[in-house]
Amino acid sequence: MAVTRNITETLRSHYEQSFRAHGATAKGVDWGERASDLGIRYDKMAAVIATETAGPVSLLDVGCGYGGLYDHLIARNIAVAYTGIDAVEAMIDSARERHPEARFILGDILEWNAAGQYDYVVSNGILTQKLDVPGAEMDEYASLLIRRMFSLCGRGIAFNVMTTKVNYFANNLYYRNPAELFAWCMTELTRHIRIDHAYPLYEYTMYLYRTPTDQT
């Protein structure tokens, strides 16, 4: 687990600096100047929840930051029993202060001893940055993270990744061929998969479900 700890620490340090500089904003979680893009990504995370679900569902937000997704769900009147986990202490402190009614955990999802499962598990952004991490190591980390998320869900998971269907690659971002990742998820985890590659950002969101009924 030394490689994964090093990657977690690399990401933690990066986001700690972003948050220190910009606070509870889109730039504070390194999503750039346009808050509207962050809203699009939050909508894609929320889309994992089955539309016919009655009553609150339990949701674990991996890499929750300052709780921005929870703000978005409240604004959209989507009822959830929300838990967020993040490795950046300042972000968790901010989230707890802003939303004392929710649960926020300081820790690494790959090492956290979870007490049980959640209906849905999401991760918005962890698999879009690699910074200076070698690509092969980031591939390994991604596989461990996705597998861990799926083990913690009772119904489904959602996560986003930078797409390889672009004409420019930034060295600090993590790109993954959507067809290749789709095939890995289907082989290793579940055949009940959706992929959204149609929104106007250079990424895609994957949805993995335990059964067909978990997404309707």
C-alpha positions in Angstrom: 0.0 0.0 0.0 3.1 2.3 0.0 2.3 3.5 -3.6 -1.3 4.3 -2.7 -0.3 6.2 0.4 2.2 8.2 -1.6 -0.5 9.1 -4.1 -2.9 10.0 -1.4 -0.3 12.2 0.2 0.5 13.9 -3.1 -3.1 14.7 -3.8 -3.7 15.7 -0.2 -0.9 18.2 -0.3 -2.0 19.7 -3.6 -5.6 20.2 -2.5 -4.5 21.5 0.9 -2.6 24.3 -0.9 -5.6 25.0 -3.2 -8.0 25.3 -0.3 -5.6 27.4 1.7 -5.4 29.9 -1.2 -9.0 30.0 -2.4 -11.3 28.6 0.4 -14.7 26.9 -0.1 -14.9 27.7 -3.9 -14.5 26.0 -7.2 -10.9 27.1 -7.3 -10.4 25.9 -3.7 -10.9 22.3 -5.0 -8.9 23.1 -8.1 -11.9 23.1 -10.6 -10.9 26.4 -12.1 -12.6 29.7 -12.4 -16.0 28.6 -13.7 -18.3 27.5 -10.9 -20.9 26.4 -13.5 -18.6 23.5 -14.5 -18.6 22.4 -10.9 -22.4 22.4 -11.0 -22.3 20.2 -14.0 -20.1 17.7 -12.3 -22.3 17.7 -9.2 -25.3 17.0 -11.4 -23.5 14.0 -12.8 -22.7 12.7 -9.3 -26.4 13.1 -8.3 -27.5 11.2 -11.4 -26.4 7.9 -9.8 -29.4 8.0 -7.5 -32.4 6.1 -8.8 -35.1 8.5 -9.8 -37.9 6.4 -8.2 -36.2 6.1 -4.8 -38.6 6.9 -1.9 -37.2 8.7 1.0 -33.5 9.6 1.8 -30.8 7.3 0.6 -27.4 6.9 2.2 -24.5 8.4 0.2 -20.8 8.4 0.7 -18.9 11.2 -1.0 -15.2 10.2 -1.5 -13.0 13.2 -1.7 -15.8 15.4 -0.4 -13.8 18.6 0.0 -15.8 21.3 1.9 -19.1 19.5 1.2 -20.0 21.2 -2.0 -21.9 18.2 -3.4 -24.0 18.2 -0.2 -24.8 21.9 -0.8 -25.8 21.0 -4.4 -28.1 18.1 -3.3 -29.8 20.3 -0.8 -30.4 23.0 -3.4 -31.9 20.3 -5.8 -34.1 18.9 -3.0 -32.5 15.5 -3.2 -32.8 13.8 0.2 -29.7 11.9 1.3 -28.2 10.7 4.5 -24.8 12.2 3.6 -21.3 11.1 4.7 -18.2 12.7 3.3 -14.6 11.6 3.6 -11.5 13.6 2.7 -7.8 13.6 3.5 -7.5 17.4 3.8 -8.1 18.5 7.4 -8.9 22.1 6.6 -11.6 21.0 4.2 -13.2 18.6 6.7 -13.1 21.3 9.3 -14.9 23.7 7.0 -17.5 21.1 6.0 -18.3 20.3 9.6 -18.7 23.9 10.4 -21.0 24.5 7.4 -23.0 21.4 7.8 -23.1 20.0 11.4 -26.1 17.8 10.5 -24.0 15.7 8.1 -21.1 13.4 8.8 -17.6 14.2 7.7 -14.6 12.0 8.2 -11.0 12.9 8.0 -9.1 10.0 6.4 -8.1 7.9 3.4 -10.9 5.8 1.8 -8.4 3.0 1.0 -7.5 2.7 4.7 -10.7 3.7 6.4 -12.4 0.9 8.4 -16.0 1.5 7.3 -18.8 0.1 9.5 -21.0 -0.9 6.7 -22.3 -0.1 3.2 -24.0 3.0 1.7 -26.7 3.0 -1.0 -24.5 5.0 -3.3 -20.8 6.0 -3.3 -19.5 8.8 -5.5 -16.1 10.4 -6.2 -15.9 13.8 -8.0 -12.4 14.7 -9.1 -10.0 12.2 -7.4 -9.5 10.4 -10.7 -9.1 13.5 -12.8 -5.7 14.7 -11.3 -2.5 12.8 -11.2 0.0 15.7 -10.8 3.4 14.1 -11.1 2.4 10.6 -10.3 3.5 8.1 -13.1 0.6 6.9 -15.3 1.0 3.2 -14.4 0.9 4.0 -10.7 -2.2 6.1 -11.2 -3.8 3.2 -13.1 -3.2 0.9 -10.2 -4.5 3.5 -7.7 -7.7 4.0 -9.9 -8.4 0.3 -9.9 -8.0 0.1 -6.1 -10.2 3.1 -5.6 -13.0 2.0 -7.9 -13.0 -1.5 -6.4 -13.1 0.0 -2.9 -16.0 2.3 -3.8 -18.0 -0.6 -5.2 -17.3 -2.8 -2.2 -18.9 0.0 0.0 -22.1 0.5 -2.1 -25.3 -1.4 -1.8 -26.8 0.0 -5.0 -24.2 1.9 -7.2 -21.3 4.2 -7.6 -20.3 7.2 -9.8 -16.9 8.7 -10.6 -15.4 10.9 -13.3 -12.2 10.6 -15.3 -10.5 12.7 -17.9 -11.2 11.4 -21.4 -8.6 10.4 -23.9 -10.8 11.7 -26.7 -9.1 15.1 -26.7 -6.6 16.9 -28.9 -4.5 18.2 -26.0 -3.1 16.4 -22.9 -2.0 18.2 -19.7 0.7 16.5 -17.8 -1.0 16.9 -14.4 -4.3 15.4 -15.4 -5.3 11.7 -15.3 -6.7 10.5 -18.7 -8.2 7.1 -19.2 -9.6 5.6 -22.4 -13.3 5.2 -21.7 -13.6 2.0 -23.7 -10.7 0.4 -21.8 -12.1 1.5 -18.4 -15.6 0.3 -19.3 -14.2 -3.1 -20.2 -12.2 -3.3 -16.9 -15.2 -2.4 -14.8 -17.4 -5.0 -16.6 -14.8 -7.7 -16.3 -13.9 -7.0 -12.7 -17.0 -5.6 -11.0 -20.4 -5.6 -12.7 -22.1 -5.7 -16.1 -24.6 -3.1 -15.0 -22.8 0.0 -16.3 -23.7 3.4 -17.8 -21.2 5.9 -19.1 -22.0 9.6 -19.8 -19.5 11.1 -22.3 -22.0 13.6 -23.7 -21.6 16.7 -21.5 -19.5 19.7 -22.5 -16.4 19.0 -20.4 -13.3 17.0 -21.3 -14.2 14.1 -19.1 -16.8 11.4 -18.6 -18.7 9.9 -15.7 -19.2 6.2 -15.1 -22.0 4.6 -13.2 -21.7 1.1 -11.8 -24.7 -0.7 -10.4 -25.3 -3.9 -8.6 -28.6 -4.7 -10.3 -30.6 -3.2 -13.2 -33.3 -1.9 -10.7 -30.7 0.1 -8.8 -30.7 2.7 -11.6 -34.4 3.3 -12.3 
